[in-house]
Amino acid sequence: MLMMPLAYHGVFPLFGMFAFGVLGTALYLALAVVWAYSAYALYKLDRRGWWLIVAALCFFSASCVITYSRHDPMELYRLMGYAEEQIAQIHRFSFFKRETMAWASLLYILPFLGYLLYIRKFFRHVDTENLT
């Protein structure tokens, strides 16, 4: 996630629009913090981390589904600063069109959610009285 602002030039798909520049970069960095905390919590078998990763996956998958059902991925490349010749080449040979990206964003989450549901039994409940 830390490399995404560089790789995507700060362009972030966000619920039907593309956030870019400082906002897009900040969103990628915030997502990196969420993933880092979730990884730490999952390592510690803390169920809060499990819930956070489930919520974050659902949230960002919904965001991608909404964005790519309304926008062609070629818009993303334009915002990233690709030349029109490169965009035409990508469009010609790319499997991911608007509808395909929306469905792929939805289908992409299913194996991850299945895995998360499978490993849920290994996480402990947090005893809120003994957190001090």
Secondary structure, 3 states (H helix, E strand, C coil): CCCHHHHCCCCEEECCEEECCHHHHHHHHHHHHHHHHHHHHHHCCEHHHHHHHHHHHHHHHHHHHHHHHHCCHHHHHHHCCCCHHHHHHHHHHCCCCHHHHHHHHHHHHHHHHHHHHHHHHHCECCCHHHCC
